[in-house]
Amino acid sequence: MLVQFADGREETFDLVVGADGAWSRVRPAVSPVTPHYTGVASVETFLDEVDIRHPDLARLIGDGSVAVYGVNRALVAQRNSGGHVRVYAQFRAPMDWHANLDLADVEAVRSSLLALFDGWADPVLDLLRHGSAFVHRPLYVLPVSHTWAHTCGVTLLGDAAHLMPPLGAGANLAMWEGAELAESIATGSEDLDEVVRAFEGRMWERAARWAAITTAGLERLVSPDPAEALALFDQVQPD
Ligand SMILES: Cc1cc2nc3c(=O)[nH]c(=O)nc-3n(C[C@H](O)[C@H](O)[C@H](O)COP(=O)(O)OP(=O)(O)OC[C@H]3O[C@@H](n4cnc5c(N)ncnc54)[C@H](O)[C@@H]3O)c2cc1C
């Protein structure tokens, strides 16, 4: 496969793996499909040194994460390493919900989110009150069963292949696929094309299952009746 780089260089490779995320530049080589907006906006904010600076919030989040759902809205806080916490405010909204808002103005975004979540319990709103910066991440997805006609010399994995709602599957699938493809090439038959074709088949089947689960999850969690979604989690079976 011939690759043309932005600086004008060209090089030919036995296999090009598009592991370049939602807006993959490699994807058009195999598929004309582009991500579409889910109707759910997401604004991310951050807490640092949560155990020291916000012990009450640290207890609320625990060692993992906490998610609170209301009508067409959700607030999710996820503990990362080193006392860092990511907070996601998710809500159903048109793409241009921020038309009259300067997204670079931290206090304006904070006020807008606090107004959106007006009436929620104070400890939950503190996740927004103490957030240090706000990053707008509208949620986009690829179709649930995104596949393509196998093309010799190029493939996709991760979000480039199967962008889905962020409900705990995407990063795990991307890492799994990277390892699986590498192992298949290292230990598989001499025919690289055959190895890649078989890998794609396995990836498509697994990703379609998780895309269906996470798409249904987002539909039901950020919805007029999020309680209904709890039943869905009971049905999720690990591979
Ligand atoms: C808010 C949010 C929360 C999430 N939470 C979770 C979670 O808890 N658990 C989970 O499993 N998943 C989660 N996900 C999903 C997860 O982040 C993605 O599925 C995962 O990052 C996909 O990995 P990837 O390597 O395919 O793509 P990416 O992580 O997007 O990596 C692609 C890389 O390619 C690079 N790149 C792109 N274009 C080019 C180019 N032209 N040249 C060079 N480099 C390029 C990018 O800079 C990037 O480093 C979440 C996603 C979001 C948005």
The ligand as a Tripos MOL2 file, in Angstrom:
@<TRIPOS>MOLECULE
LIG
   53    58     1     0     0
SMALL
NO_CHARGES

@<TRIPOS>ATOM
      1 C1        -15.3570   10.8950   27.0530 C.3       1 LIG1
      2 C2        -14.8670    9.5170   26.7220 C.ar      1 LIG1
      3 C3        -14.7260    8.5580   27.7270 C.ar      1 LIG1
      4 C4        -14.2930    7.2640   27.4260 C.ar      1 LIG1
      5 N1        -14.1610    6.3460   28.4230 N.ar      1 LIG1
      6 C5        -13.7800    5.0780   28.1040 C.ar      1 LIG1
      7 C6        -13.6220    4.0730   29.1320 C.ar      1 LIG1
      8 O1        -13.8430    4.3340   30.3100 O.2       1 LIG1
      9 N2        -13.2290    2.8320   28.7510 N.ar      1 LIG1
     10 C7        -12.9970    2.4990   27.4550 C.ar      1 LIG1
     11 O2        -12.6540    1.3530   27.1560 O.2       1 LIG1
     12 N3        -13.1030    3.4360   26.4680 N.ar      1 LIG1
     13 C8        -13.4900    4.6950   26.7750 C.ar      1 LIG1
     14 N4        -13.6130    5.6390   25.7920 N.ar      1 LIG1
     15 C9        -13.3370    5.2530   24.4060 C.3       1 LIG1
     16 C10       -11.8420    5.2580   24.1370 C.3       1 LIG1
     17 O3        -11.2790    6.5160   24.5040 O.3       1 LIG1
     18 C11       -11.5990    5.0140   22.6470 C.3       1 LIG1
     19 O4        -12.3950    3.9400   22.2000 O.3       1 LIG1
     20 C12       -10.1260    4.6780   22.4260 C.3       1 LIG1
     21 O5         -9.3120    5.7870   22.7920 O.3       1 LIG1
     22 C13        -9.8840    4.3260   20.9650 C.3       1 LIG1
     23 O6         -8.5260    4.0810   20.8000 O.3       1 LIG1
     24 P1         -7.8660    4.2580   19.3770 P.3       1 LIG1
     25 O7         -6.4220    3.9420   19.5630 O.co2     1 LIG1
     26 O8         -8.6430    3.4880   18.3680 O.co2     1 LIG1
     27 O9         -8.0710    5.7870   18.9920 O.3       1 LIG1
     28 P2         -7.4780    7.0860   19.7090 P.3       1 LIG1
     29 O10        -7.3610    6.8830   21.1860 O.co2     1 LIG1
     30 O11        -8.3050    8.2320   19.2200 O.co2     1 LIG1
     31 O12        -5.9960    7.1940   19.1480 O.3       1 LIG1
     32 C14        -5.7700    7.5420   17.8080 C.3       1 LIG1
     33 C15        -4.4190    8.2120   17.7310 C.3       1 LIG1
     34 O13        -4.1170    8.4680   16.3640 O.3       1 LIG1
     35 C16        -3.5650    9.7560   16.2680 C.3       1 LIG1
     36 N5         -3.8060   10.2850   14.9210 N.ar      1 LIG1
     37 C17        -4.9960   10.5740   14.3490 C.ar      1 LIG1
     38 N6         -4.8320   11.0330   13.1010 N.ar      1 LIG1
     39 C18        -3.5030   11.0070   12.8670 C.ar      1 LIG1
     40 C19        -2.6940   11.3560   11.7450 C.ar      1 LIG1
     41 N7         -3.2370   11.8170   10.6120 N.pl3     1 LIG1
     42 N8         -1.3590   11.2140   11.8660 N.ar      1 LIG1
     43 C20        -0.8280   10.7540   13.0170 C.ar      1 LIG1
     44 N9         -1.5300   10.4010   14.0980 N.ar      1 LIG1
     45 C21        -2.8470   10.5290   14.0250 C.ar      1 LIG1
     46 C22        -4.2710   10.5690   17.3410 C.3       1 LIG1
     47 O14        -3.5180   11.6930   17.6960 O.3       1 LIG1
     48 C23        -4.3620    9.5450   18.4640 C.3       1 LIG1
     49 O15        -3.2280    9.5620   19.2950 O.3       1 LIG1
     50 C24       -14.0190    6.9370   26.0790 C.ar      1 LIG1
     51 C25       -14.1410    7.9060   25.0670 C.ar      1 LIG1
     52 C26       -14.5730    9.1890   25.3850 C.ar      1 LIG1
     53 C27       -14.7180   10.2240   24.2700 C.3       1 LIG1
@<TRIPOS>BOND
     1     1     2 1
     2     2     3 ar
     3     2    52 ar
     4     3     4 ar
     5     4     5 ar
     6     4    50 ar
     7     5     6 ar
     8     6     7 ar
     9     6    13 1
    10     7     8 2
    11     7     9 ar
    12     9    10 ar
    13    10    11 2
    14    10    12 ar
    15    12    13 ar
    16    13    14 ar
    17    14    15 1
    18    14    50 ar
    19    15    16 1
    20    16    17 1
    21    16    18 1
    22    18    19 1
    23    18    20 1
    24    20    21 1
    25    20    22 1
    26    22    23 1
    27    23    24 1
    28    24    25 2
    29    24    26 1
    30    24    27 1
    31    27    28 1
    32    28    29 2
    33    28    30 1
    34    28    31 1
    35    31    32 1
    36    32    33 1
    37    33    34 1
    38    33    48 1
    39    34    35 1
    40    35    36 1
    41    35    46 1
    42    36    37 ar
    43    36    45 ar
    44    37    38 ar
    45    38    39 ar
    46    39    40 ar
    47    39    45 ar
    48    40    41 1
    49    40    42 ar
    50    42    43 ar
    51    43    44 ar
    52    44    45 ar
    53    46    47 1
    54    46    48 1
    55    48    49 1
    56    50    51 ar
    57    51    52 ar
    58    52    53 1
@<TRIPOS>SUBSTRUCTURE
     1 LIG1         1 GROUP 0 **** ****
